[in-house]
Structure formats: structure tokens, C-alpha cells
Amino acid sequence: MHRRLPTAFVTVALLALLGLTSAQGVVNVYSARHYDSDTTLFEAFTEATGIEVNLIEAGADELIQRILSEGANSPADVIITVDAGRLWRADDAGILAPVESDALEAAIPANLRHPDGHWFGLSQRVRGLVYSSDRVDPAELSTYEDLATDAWRDRVCVRSSTNIYNISLTASVIASAGVDAAQAWADGIARNLARSPQGGDTDQIRAVAAAECDVAIVNHYYLARLIASSDPADQAVVAAVGMFFPNQEDRGTHVNISGAGVVATAPNRENAIRFIEFLATPEAQEVFAKANHEFPAVEGVAVSEAVAGFGTFRTDELNVAAVGENSAEALRVMDRANWP
Ligand SMILES: [Fe+2]
């Protein structure tokens, strides 16, 4: 017995040595998220595991196309996107593989991940209403559906219907009330627009502050960014508006995710799973979510100061997979509504 100890020790030492060089290997991450703190987080993963992270950044649709064209030889292990609709597109294209992970199933609420583990939500983005503090009493606000009524004629700002956040929101209305109700809703929103859609969500918030419209449908982090900004012009915008989270009395506010999936052809599948599990640890969750003033996917993790100021509210418990499933129908609904 005593003689075997040195042998075991040598084996362990040899494995450790290999680990420092190449045995732990790499994980190739294709990411549509572009935040400096994500890179810091990936370095922490390397430090903790010895696994090198190779990062390729591009838009989600471009990354999906790239993986498709690389085919079986794709080096991609993990794909990260910033919308459930795009994770659904990736899955629909057949480039994601199911993952069974007790750690991920325990950490991430069931509605924020694919039912069979094809992808996992890692942060939450909430599509709320930013209103003019001068011209709107928050007591007048209630639901997305109410914004389609005549009370809001020529008062609503929202970006174009080609934007995936609006496609996902419309898809969630279809999931909750059916296509006919979603059509009536989209018709009403298109009718109530204060101006033809232009710019991104931040532009809609600025338009409310500039009295071009009274209420805007935007992701919460765009307002959080302005709140965290030291630019006096941003602070003037913040002073003129308020944040409202609709549908508190029924299904809850529409929530979307940024998330990750393991690529079906991943050459480093085990490392890919470890990478996503790492991103779901409380420590990583805090950094990942705070990078863009998002809400963590994992409960009990701290949010940014600006986001903490929004208080607590209910989000829709619909599985975000339903958003992807209804996205093609949502596009047809918005098209018929002449939502530009
Ligand atoms: Fe965004």
C-alpha cells in the first residue's frame, strides 16, 4: 500500500501539469453580447477551471449563419444571444444540443430555460412602460392591452415592428390571449403611435422627455443606463419620466432573456457545460446581469443601483420558449397591423 502512494502522487502531479498546459483545453464562445465585464468574467472562468475561453463576437443572426456554414467542423461550443427569440431561431436551425445539468436546473427558473435544456436564460430584460411625469398619472397605466385603447391615441412611442423585442412582446400577447386578441392589440398600438417608429429604445425614452409622446414601450435597462449616466442631458431626461411595469394584476410584465446554449457539434462539450454552469453561479450572475443593468436569472443575486430603484414587480411566468414559437405569427400580426 505504501508503495502505491508515490505512484498515485506522480499521476496526480502529471495530470496537474497537463492541466496547466492543455489537458483542460478550451471553450469556444460565439457571443452576441458585447460588454467588457463579460470578458472579465470569462477570465475568472479560466482562472477557476484552467479552461481557456476563445471569444468570437458578432450579431446573433450572423453567429447562427456562421455555425450553420461551418457545419460539422464548427469550432463553436457555446452560443450566447440577447433575446429568447434568437435562441429559439438557433434551436430551430438545429444547431443546439440538449444539456442535462442538475446545477443549471436548480439555479435557473423553469420558465427561463428551454424545457429540454437546449438553452438557458442567464439574465432577464423586462419590457416596461416609460411615461411622462408631467402628462401621465401612473394610475392611468395598467396593461399593454390598455395602451391599444383610444385613451392613448397619438400618444405612444415604440420602435419598429422588425425589432426582435417587439416581435417577442407581440408573441407573448399571442401566447396569452390568442392571435385575434393580439391582432386587435397590434392594430391599436399602430393606431396610437405618436410618430412613425424611429431609433432604438433610448430614442423612445428621449421622445417622451421631449413631449413627442406620453408613453414609450422599452426594455428597462435603457432607462437604467440613463439613470446611471453622469451626463446632465441624460439626467434631464430621467427627471422628466417614470417607469411603470404593466400587467401586475394579471400575467405580469413581459420578460425576455439573454442566454446560452451548447452547440450540437461542440468539440468541447463538457467545457461548454461547465462554462454555462459557471455563468449561473451567484458570483458570475451578479457581474453578468450588472453589465447591462439586467435582472439576474438566478434568484437572490444583487442588481445594479439603478435597477434596485425600480422596486419589485411580477414578471410573466410564461416559458420564454413560447415567445420563439409564436414569433413568426407575431411578425404576420404586426405586418397586418401596419405597425411600421
Ligand atoms: Fe437592447
Residues whose N, C-alpha, C, O or C-beta is under 5 A from the ligand:
A	BS01	LIG	none
